[in-house]
Amino acid sequence: MDCLIRKVRQGDEAFLAYIQTESWKAAFKDILPDEVLQKMTEINHVTAMYKRLLDECIGNGCILETDGKPHCIAWWDKARDENMPDYAELICIHSLKDKWRKGYGTKMMGKVLEDIKKAGYGKVMLWVFTDNNRARKFYESCGFTANGKAKPCYGTHEICYEKRL
């Protein structure tokens, strides 16, 4: 399959929202309470969020396309945790379930880490739901390790992973 990773651009908010909400529905259905998942996957709300991020040039996003169709997204920025000022933060990486475990997430992660390093960061962190074993294994396979930080989030808990570049 043909694969292209490109930077997000104005007008991509619908693709971004669709991939994020569909990914959340598939990945978090047994992790988040139903009412939380329903609220967080409300397509119009997520589309508006991405439109605002694009309009205000907040963060850095990529879309991976397979055969000319968006499949995977990633978003990163300076770490939001004020105790980690020298870190970049991988805010999200999501893909559509129909092509999970085909290597596209690994390709996207490589591109994101390359962009983060080019931006001058030597460290990157991310938050992942504690019960999201599939994602945790993926992050660990990409060289991330849990750093011991944890916090409540959306009715469950997240743990922090980090990696030196």
Secondary structure, 3 states (H helix, E strand, C coil): CCEEEEECCCCCHHHHHHHHHHHHHHHCCCCCCHHHHHHHCCHHHHHHHHHHHHHCCCCEEEEEEECCEEEEEEEEEECCCCCCCCEEEEEEEEECHHHCCCCHHHHHHHHHHHHHHHCCCCEEEEEEECCCHHHHHHHHHCCCEEEEEEEEECCEEEEEEEEEC
